[in-house]
Amino acid sequence: MTRAVLIVNAGSSSLKFAVYAAEGRRLRLAGGQLEGIGVHPHLTIRDEYGRHLLEWHWKEPDRLPGHDEVLTGIIQFLGENLADLDIVGVGHRVVHGGPVYEEPVIIDDTVMADLIRFTTLAPLHQPHNIAGIRAAMAAFPGIPQVACFDTAFHRRHPWVADTYGLPYQLWEEGVRRYGFHGISYEAVWEKLVDREPEMAVTGRVVVAHLGSGASMCAILGGRSVGSTMGFSTVDGLPMGTRSGSVDPGVLLWMMQEKGWDADKITEVLYKQSGLKGMSGISADMRDLEGSDDPHAKRAIDFFVFRVKREICAMTSVLGGLDAVVFTGGIGEHSALVRARATKGLDFLGVDVDPAANAEHAAIITRPTSKVTVHVIPTDEEGVIAEHTVQLIED
């Protein structure tokens, strides 16, 4: 029997999972992803060599499965097809750890109660994370369950980077900038240091995690010192369907002039805005890049404008810039976004090679560029697996 850990990354409309050997650094045995939960579920499972084990489309349009049912089915499939595995731990991506959790923890009743309490801080994601935990607990009773938090990477920010200009009592009640995508930033930082070891201690790096969810982070010697996301996952950059930063006065206007309540405003900010809302076409950057519609062009214009602006803002936080990293679905695959977001940044020392960028090279700047621009695939599941193994072995 091979001792292994199961990793669950439950999002709002997708569920990623992977199985890693408990011995050996990040030895992936199998993994897959279910996309389109609640719409058109589509599951793909591959082995450690990338070969398809299963390709599956949901055939019952009148009855769409939830996260718990999906995860139960995946676990059953793994048990039937990877019978030589001994699952000794389950690691979970949890979006919000509130002001409490600065590092991964084994989930007990107290932790679970906290995760439920933090649901109001991340209503789009936290319920799905909790559903994944409950499904795994039911499938693997008595097996340690580990929570790895997207907010933990940012918990040691300087106070000024996390506060708002609000009454201090609200800070004490948890109203502060949390930052997200921390597991992705941790993964990308490790890969960057593997490429450029000199970054480990004093490297000044801006990482752009650009996908359906998007944020940027200023990292100084491995430590997050600034994030575009704040109290919620709707803050900062425009995203696939999320608005990004909005003047609070706009929200007051929505309430007073349009009569919208909190549920309506939440629906607009989280699901009807961003690339989809601005373009009126799609939340997918690939669709927008292929469209001749002027609204698609405007949505892209705004997106790259905000990315470029935040590169400069994060550089000021860092006191200089040594590297920029693009990751996430858009960051890794859109040469157009990378080119336009870095155009005109020669005053920072950025000199992108158009040919290297078009080829999606690992490094897209010229050798003479003072700032190196990298394209690095993230590996959230690998980071969670490593933390899970460390905790269950301690």
VOTORLUM-93765 format. One line per field, with one value per residue (C-alpha): residue number from 1; residue in three letters; x negated, y negated, z negated. Coordinates in Angstrom, 1 decimal. Layout:
VOTORLUM-93765
n	c(NUM, ...)
res	c(ALA, ...)
c1	c(X, ...)
c2	c(Y, ...)
c3	c(Z, ...)
END
This chain:
VOTORLUM-93765
n	c(1, 2, 3, 4, 5, 6, 7, 8, 9, 10, 11, 12, 13, 14, 15, 16, 17, 18, 19, 20, 21, 22, 23, 24, 25, 26, 27, 28, 29, 30, 31, 32, 33, 34, 35, 36, 37, 38, 39, 40, 41, 42, 43, 44, 45, 46, 47, 48, 49, 50, 51, 52, 53, 54, 55, 56, 57, 58, 59, 60, 61, 62, 63, 64, 65, 66, 67, 68, 69, 70, 71, 72, 73, 74, 75, 76, 77, 78, 79, 80, 81, 82, 83, 84, 85, 86, 87, 88, 89, 90, 91, 92, 93, 94, 95, 96, 97, 98, 99, 100, 101, 102, 103, 104, 105, 106, 107, 108, 109, 110, 111, 112, 113, 114, 115, 116, 117, 118, 119, 120, 121, 122, 123, 124, 125, 126, 127, 128, 129, 130, 131, 132, 133, 134, 135, 136, 137, 138, 139, 140, 141, 142, 143, 144, 145, 146, 147, 148, 149, 150, 151, 152, 153, 154, 155, 156, 157, 158, 159, 160, 161, 162, 163, 164, 165, 166, 167, 168, 169, 170, 171, 172, 173, 174, 175, 176, 177, 178, 179, 180, 181, 182, 183, 184, 185, 186, 187, 188, 189, 190, 191, 192, 193, 194, 195, 196, 197, 198, 199, 200, 201, 202, 203, 204, 205, 206, 207, 208, 209, 210, 211, 212, 213, 214, 215, 216, 217, 218, 219, 220, 221, 222, 223, 224, 225, 226, 227, 228, 229, 230, 231, 232, 233, 234, 235, 236, 237, 238, 239, 240, 241, 242, 243, 244, 245, 246, 247, 248, 249, 250, 251, 252, 253, 254, 255, 256, 257, 258, 259, 260, 261, 262, 263, 264, 265, 266, 267, 268, 269, 270, 271, 272, 273, 274, 275, 276, 277, 278, 279, 280, 281, 282, 283, 284, 285, 286, 287, 288, 289, 290, 291, 292, 293, 294, 295, 296, 297, 298, 299, 300, 301, 302, 303, 304, 305, 306, 307, 308, 309, 310, 311, 312, 313, 314, 315, 316, 317, 318, 319, 320, 321, 322, 323, 324, 325, 326, 327, 328, 329, 330, 331, 332, 333, 334, 335, 336, 337, 338, 339, 340, 341, 342, 343, 344, 345, 346, 347, 348, 349, 350, 351, 352, 353, 354, 355, 356, 357, 358, 359, 360, 361, 362, 363, 364, 365, 366, 367, 368, 369, 370, 371, 372, 373, 374, 375, 376, 377, 378, 379, 380, 381, 382, 383, 384, 385, 386, 387, 388, 389, 390, 391, 392, 393, 394)
res	c(MET, THR, ARG, ALA, VAL, LEU, ILE, VAL, ASN, ALA, GLY, SER, SER, SER, LEU, LYS, PHE, ALA, VAL, TYR, ALA, ALA, GLU, GLY, ARG, ARG, LEU, ARG, LEU, ALA, GLY, GLY, GLN, LEU, GLU, GLY, ILE, GLY, VAL, HIS, PRO, HIS, LEU, THR, ILE, ARG, ASP, GLU, TYR, GLY, ARG, HIS, LEU, LEU, GLU, TRP, HIS, TRP, LYS, GLU, PRO, ASP, ARG, LEU, PRO, GLY, HIS, ASP, GLU, VAL, LEU, THR, GLY, ILE, ILE, GLN, PHE, LEU, GLY, GLU, ASN, LEU, ALA, ASP, LEU, ASP, ILE, VAL, GLY, VAL, GLY, HIS, ARG, VAL, VAL, HIS, GLY, GLY, PRO, VAL, TYR, GLU, GLU, PRO, VAL, ILE, ILE, ASP, ASP, THR, VAL, MET, ALA, ASP, LEU, ILE, ARG, PHE, THR, THR, LEU, ALA, PRO, LEU, HIS, GLN, PRO, HIS, ASN, ILE, ALA, GLY, ILE, ARG, ALA, ALA, MET, ALA, ALA, PHE, PRO, GLY, ILE, PRO, GLN, VAL, ALA, CYS, PHE, ASP, THR, ALA, PHE, HIS, ARG, ARG, HIS, PRO, TRP, VAL, ALA, ASP, THR, TYR, GLY, LEU, PRO, TYR, GLN, LEU, TRP, GLU, GLU, GLY, VAL, ARG, ARG, TYR, GLY, PHE, HIS, GLY, ILE, SER, TYR, GLU, ALA, VAL, TRP, GLU, LYS, LEU, VAL, ASP, ARG, GLU, PRO, GLU, MET, ALA, VAL, THR, GLY, ARG, VAL, VAL, VAL, ALA, HIS, LEU, GLY, SER, GLY, ALA, SER, MET, CYS, ALA, ILE, LEU, GLY, GLY, ARG, SER, VAL, GLY, SER, THR, MET, GLY, PHE, SER, THR, VAL, ASP, GLY, LEU, PRO, MET, GLY, THR, ARG, SER, GLY, SER, VAL, ASP, PRO, GLY, VAL, LEU, LEU, TRP, MET, MET, GLN, GLU, LYS, GLY, TRP, ASP, ALA, ASP, LYS, ILE, THR, GLU, VAL, LEU, TYR, LYS, GLN, SER, GLY, LEU, LYS, GLY, MET, SER, GLY, ILE, SER, ALA, ASP, MET, ARG, ASP, LEU, GLU, GLY, SER, ASP, ASP, PRO, HIS, ALA, LYS, ARG, ALA, ILE, ASP, PHE, PHE, VAL, PHE, ARG, VAL, LYS, ARG, GLU, ILE, CYS, ALA, MET, THR, SER, VAL, LEU, GLY, GLY, LEU, ASP, ALA, VAL, VAL, PHE, THR, GLY, GLY, ILE, GLY, GLU, HIS, SER, ALA, LEU, VAL, ARG, ALA, ARG, ALA, THR, LYS, GLY, LEU, ASP, PHE, LEU, GLY, VAL, ASP, VAL, ASP, PRO, ALA, ALA, ASN, ALA, GLU, HIS, ALA, ALA, ILE, ILE, THR, ARG, PRO, THR, SER, LYS, VAL, THR, VAL, HIS, VAL, ILE, PRO, THR, ASP, GLU, GLU, GLY, VAL, ILE, ALA, GLU, HIS, THR, VAL, GLN, LEU, ILE, GLU, ASP)
c1	c(0.0, -1.2, -0.6, 0.9, 2.7, 5.8, 5.9, 9.3, 9.6, 13.3, 14.2, 17.5, 18.0, 15.2, 13.5, 9.9, 8.4, 5.1, 3.5, -0.2, -2.5, -3.1, -6.8, -8.7, -8.4, -5.3, -5.1, -1.7, 0.1, 3.4, 5.6, 8.3, 10.9, 14.6, 15.8, 19.2, 20.7, 24.3, 24.3, 22.8, 20.5, 17.6, 15.0, 11.6, 9.2, 5.6, 2.9, -0.6, -1.7, 1.1, 3.1, 6.9, 8.4, 11.9, 13.7, 17.3, 20.2, 23.2, 26.2, 29.1, 29.7, 32.7, 30.7, 27.4, 25.0, 23.6, 20.0, 20.6, 22.1, 19.4, 16.6, 18.2, 18.3, 14.7, 13.6, 15.5, 13.8, 10.4, 11.1, 12.2, 9.4, 6.5, 7.1, 3.4, 3.6, 3.7, 5.1, 3.5, 4.6, 6.8, 5.7, 8.1, 7.8, 9.8, 10.2, 10.7, 8.9, 10.0, 7.7, 7.0, 5.0, 1.5, 0.6, 2.2, 3.9, 5.5, 9.3, 11.1, 14.4, 13.0, 11.4, 14.6, 16.7, 14.3, 14.5, 18.3, 18.1, 15.9, 18.4, 19.8, 16.3, 16.2, 19.7, 18.9, 16.1, 16.2, 19.4, 17.9, 14.7, 16.7, 18.8, 15.6, 14.3, 17.6, 17.7, 14.0, 14.7, 17.6, 15.6, 12.5, 13.6, 10.8, 8.3, 6.7, 8.1, 5.8, 7.0, 4.6, 5.7, 5.5, 5.3, 2.4, -0.4, 0.7, 1.2, -2.1, -1.5, -2.5, 0.5, 0.8, 1.2, 4.2, 6.2, 9.0, 9.8, 12.7, 13.4, 10.9, 13.7, 14.4, 10.7, 11.1, 14.3, 12.3, 12.8, 9.4, 7.6, 7.0, 5.6, 6.2, 4.6, 1.9, 1.4, 0.8, -1.7, -3.6, -3.8, -5.0, -7.6, -9.1, -9.4, -10.9, -13.6, -14.4, -15.1, -16.8, -18.1, -19.3, -15.7, -15.3, -16.4, -15.9, -14.1, -11.5, -8.8, -5.3, -3.2, -0.1, 2.3, 4.6, 7.6, 11.3, 10.3, 7.4, 5.2, 1.6, -0.9, -4.1, -6.6, -9.8, -12.2, -9.4, -7.1, -3.9, -3.9, -0.9, 2.1, 4.7, 7.4, 8.7, 11.6, 13.2, 12.4, 14.3, 11.7, 8.8, 8.5, 11.5, 12.1, 14.1, 17.5, 16.3, 16.1, 12.9, 12.5, 15.6, 16.1, 18.3, 20.4, 21.5, 22.9, 24.7, 26.2, 27.3, 29.2, 30.6, 31.4, 32.1, 33.5, 31.2, 30.7, 27.6, 28.5, 29.0, 25.7, 23.8, 25.2, 24.1, 20.6, 19.7, 21.6, 22.6, 19.5, 15.9, 15.0, 18.5, 20.4, 18.2, 18.1, 21.6, 20.1, 18.1, 16.0, 13.4, 10.4, 10.0, 13.5, 12.8, 9.5, 11.2, 14.1, 14.4, 17.0, 15.8, 17.1, 14.8, 11.9, 12.9, 13.0, 9.5, 8.3, 9.6, 8.2, 4.6, 4.8, 5.5, 2.8, 0.2, 1.3, 0.9, -2.6, -3.6, -1.8, -3.3, -6.8, -6.4, -5.5, -8.6, -10.9, -12.1, -11.5, -13.6, -11.0, -7.5, -5.7, -2.6, -0.5, 3.0, 5.1, 4.8, 1.3, -0.1, 1.7, 2.5, -0.5, 1.7, 2.4, -1.3, -2.5, -0.1, -0.4, -4.2, -4.3, -5.7, -7.3, -10.8, -11.1, -11.0, -13.6, -11.2, -12.2, -10.0, -11.1, -8.0, -9.1, -9.7, -6.3, -4.5, -6.0, -5.0, -8.6, -9.5, -11.2, -9.8, -12.3, -15.5, -18.8, -19.7, -16.4, -17.0, -13.8, -13.1, -9.5, -8.6, -5.7, -5.3, -2.4, -1.1, -0.8, 1.7, 2.3, -1.4, -1.8, 1.3, -0.1, -3.4, -1.7, 0.6, -2.2, -4.2, -1.3, -0.2, -3.8, -4.6)
c2	c(0.0, -3.5, -6.1, -9.2, -12.4, -13.6, -17.4, -19.1, -22.6, -23.5, -26.7, -28.3, -26.6, -24.1, -21.4, -20.5, -17.5, -15.6, -12.6, -12.9, -10.3, -11.0, -10.1, -12.1, -15.8, -16.6, -13.2, -13.5, -10.2, -11.4, -14.4, -16.2, -18.9, -19.2, -22.4, -23.9, -22.9, -24.1, -24.6, -21.9, -19.7, -18.2, -15.9, -15.0, -12.7, -11.9, -9.7, -10.8, -10.7, -12.9, -10.0, -10.2, -7.9, -9.3, -11.9, -12.5, -14.8, -15.1, -13.6, -14.9, -18.5, -18.6, -17.6, -19.3, -17.9, -19.9, -19.9, -17.2, -14.8, -15.4, -14.9, -11.7, -10.4, -11.3, -9.6, -6.5, -6.4, -6.8, -3.9, -1.7, -2.6, -3.3, -0.6, -0.4, -3.8, -4.3, -7.8, -9.1, -12.7, -15.1, -18.7, -21.5, -24.9, -27.2, -30.8, -32.6, -32.1, -35.4, -37.3, -34.0, -31.6, -32.4, -28.9, -25.5, -23.6, -20.2, -20.7, -20.0, -21.1, -24.6, -25.1, -24.0, -26.4, -29.3, -28.3, -28.5, -31.8, -33.2, -32.4, -35.9, -37.2, -35.0, -34.1, -33.0, -30.5, -29.5, -27.4, -25.3, -24.8, -23.7, -21.3, -19.7, -19.2, -17.6, -15.3, -14.2, -13.7, -11.5, -9.5, -9.2, -9.1, -9.4, -10.6, -14.0, -16.9, -19.9, -23.4, -25.6, -29.2, -31.7, -34.5, -33.1, -34.2, -37.9, -37.7, -39.4, -42.5, -45.9, -47.3, -50.2, -47.7, -46.0, -48.8, -51.1, -54.6, -53.5, -53.6, -51.4, -49.3, -47.9, -46.7, -44.9, -43.3, -41.9, -44.6, -44.8, -43.9, -40.1, -39.5, -36.2, -33.7, -33.2, -29.5, -30.4, -33.1, -30.7, -28.2, -30.8, -32.2, -28.8, -28.2, -31.7, -31.1, -27.8, -29.8, -32.8, -31.8, -35.4, -36.4, -34.4, -37.1, -40.5, -40.0, -42.6, -40.9, -41.7, -38.6, -38.9, -36.0, -36.6, -34.4, -34.3, -35.5, -38.0, -39.8, -41.0, -40.7, -42.6, -40.1, -41.1, -38.3, -35.8, -37.9, -39.5, -43.2, -44.2, -42.8, -44.3, -42.2, -43.5, -42.6, -40.4, -38.5, -41.2, -43.9, -45.0, -44.1, -43.5, -39.8, -37.4, -38.3, -40.3, -44.1, -44.8, -48.0, -50.2, -53.6, -52.9, -55.9, -53.8, -51.2, -53.8, -55.2, -51.6, -51.4, -54.9, -55.5, -52.0, -50.5, -47.5, -45.4, -43.6, -40.4, -42.3, -44.3, -41.1, -39.5, -42.5, -42.8, -39.1, -37.7, -40.4, -42.6, -42.4, -41.3, -39.8, -42.8, -45.4, -43.5, -42.1, -39.1, -36.8, -36.4, -34.5, -36.6, -34.2, -35.1, -38.8, -38.7, -36.9, -39.4, -42.5, -44.0, -47.4, -46.5, -43.5, -45.8, -48.3, -45.5, -44.3, -48.0, -48.4, -45.1, -45.8, -49.4, -48.2, -45.5, -48.1, -50.6, -48.0, -46.9, -50.5, -50.8, -47.6, -48.7, -51.8, -49.5, -47.4, -50.4, -49.0, -46.1, -43.0, -40.8, -40.5, -37.1, -36.3, -33.3, -32.0, -31.2, -34.7, -35.4, -32.1, -32.0, -35.6, -37.1, -40.1, -40.9, -40.4, -42.7, -45.5, -45.3, -45.8, -48.2, -51.5, -50.2, -50.8, -53.6, -50.7, -48.7, -46.3, -45.4, -42.7, -40.6, -40.4, -37.1, -35.4, -36.7, -35.4, -32.0, -32.0, -31.5, -31.0, -34.4, -37.0, -39.9, -40.5, -39.5, -43.2, -44.0, -45.3, -43.7, -40.0, -39.1, -35.5, -33.3, -30.6, -28.1, -28.0, -24.7, -25.2, -21.5, -20.8, -23.4, -22.0, -18.5, -19.5, -21.3, -18.3, -15.8, -18.0, -18.3, -14.7, -13.5, -15.8)
c3	c(0.0, 0.8, -1.9, -0.3, -1.0, 0.8, 1.6, 2.1, 3.6, 3.7, 5.5, 6.2, 9.6, 9.7, 7.6, 8.1, 6.3, 6.3, 4.6, 3.5, 2.0, -1.7, -1.2, 1.4, 2.0, 4.0, 5.9, 7.6, 8.2, 9.7, 9.9, 11.8, 11.9, 12.1, 13.8, 14.3, 11.0, 11.0, 14.8, 16.9, 14.7, 16.5, 14.7, 15.8, 13.9, 14.9, 13.5, 12.6, 16.2, 17.4, 19.0, 18.8, 16.2, 16.6, 18.8, 17.6, 18.4, 16.1, 18.0, 15.7, 16.6, 14.3, 11.3, 10.8, 8.1, 5.3, 4.0, 1.4, 3.9, 6.4, 3.9, 2.7, 6.2, 6.8, 3.6, 4.6, 8.0, 6.5, 4.1, 6.9, 9.3, 7.0, 4.5, 3.5, 1.8, -1.9, -2.5, -5.7, -5.5, -3.6, -2.9, -2.1, -0.6, -2.8, -1.5, -4.8, -8.1, -9.5, -11.9, -13.8, -11.6, -10.3, -9.3, -8.3, -11.1, -11.7, -11.8, -15.0, -16.4, -17.4, -14.0, -12.2, -14.2, -13.3, -9.6, -9.7, -11.5, -8.8, -6.1, -6.2, -5.3, -2.1, -1.2, 2.4, 1.4, -2.3, -2.1, 0.7, -1.3, -4.3, -2.1, -0.9, -4.4, -5.5, -2.6, -3.2, -6.9, -6.1, -3.5, -5.8, -9.4, -11.8, -9.2, -9.9, -7.9, -7.4, -6.5, -4.5, -4.3, -1.4, -3.9, -6.0, -3.7, -4.3, -8.0, -8.9, -6.9, -8.4, -10.2, -7.7, -4.9, -6.5, -8.1, -6.8, -7.8, -10.0, -13.7, -15.5, -17.1, -13.6, -13.4, -16.7, -15.2, -12.3, -9.6, -8.0, -4.8, -4.7, -1.2, 0.6, 3.1, 0.5, 1.2, 4.9, 3.9, 1.6, 4.5, 7.0, 4.6, 4.1, 7.8, 8.3, 5.7, 7.4, 10.5, 8.8, 5.4, 4.8, 4.4, 1.2, -1.3, 0.2, 3.5, 4.3, 6.3, 7.6, 8.4, 10.5, 10.0, 12.9, 13.6, 13.0, 9.6, 9.8, 7.3, 7.0, 4.1, 3.1, 1.7, 0.0, -0.7, -0.8, -3.0, -1.8, -2.4, -0.3, 1.5, 3.9, 2.2, -1.1, -3.4, -0.7, 2.5, 4.5, 3.8, 6.0, 9.7, 11.9, 12.3, 14.4, 12.8, 9.8, 9.9, 8.1, 6.1, 6.1, 4.4, 1.3, 2.5, 5.4, 3.1, 1.1, 4.3, 5.3, 2.0, 2.0, 5.6, 6.9, 3.7, 3.9, 0.8, -0.3, 1.6, 4.9, 4.4, 3.6, 6.8, 8.9, 7.3, 7.3, 10.4, 12.8, 13.0, 14.0, 17.5, 18.0, 16.8, 18.6, 21.9, 21.9, 23.6, 21.4, 18.2, 20.2, 21.4, 24.4, 25.6, 25.2, 27.0, 30.0, 30.1, 32.4, 30.1, 28.7, 25.3, 25.2, 26.0, 23.3, 20.7, 21.7, 21.6, 18.1, 16.9, 18.1, 16.9, 13.4, 13.5, 14.7, 12.0, 9.3, 10.5, 9.9, 6.6, 5.3, 6.4, 4.2, 1.3, 1.9, 2.4, 5.8, 8.1, 9.0, 10.6, 11.8, 12.0, 14.0, 12.9, 13.1, 16.2, 17.8, 16.4, 17.8, 21.2, 22.3, 24.1, 24.9, 21.3, 20.3, 23.1, 22.5, 18.7, 18.9, 21.8, 20.8, 17.6, 18.9, 16.2, 13.7, 15.6, 17.4, 21.0, 22.4, 25.4, 27.6, 29.2, 25.8, 24.6, 27.6, 27.1, 23.4, 22.3, 18.7, 18.7, 21.1, 20.6, 22.5, 20.8, 20.4, 18.5, 15.0, 13.9, 14.8, 15.8, 15.2, 16.2, 13.5, 13.3, 9.7, 7.7, 4.9, 4.5, 4.1, 1.4, -0.5, -0.1, -1.7, -4.6, -5.1, -5.3, -7.7, -10.1, -10.1, -10.5, -13.4)
END
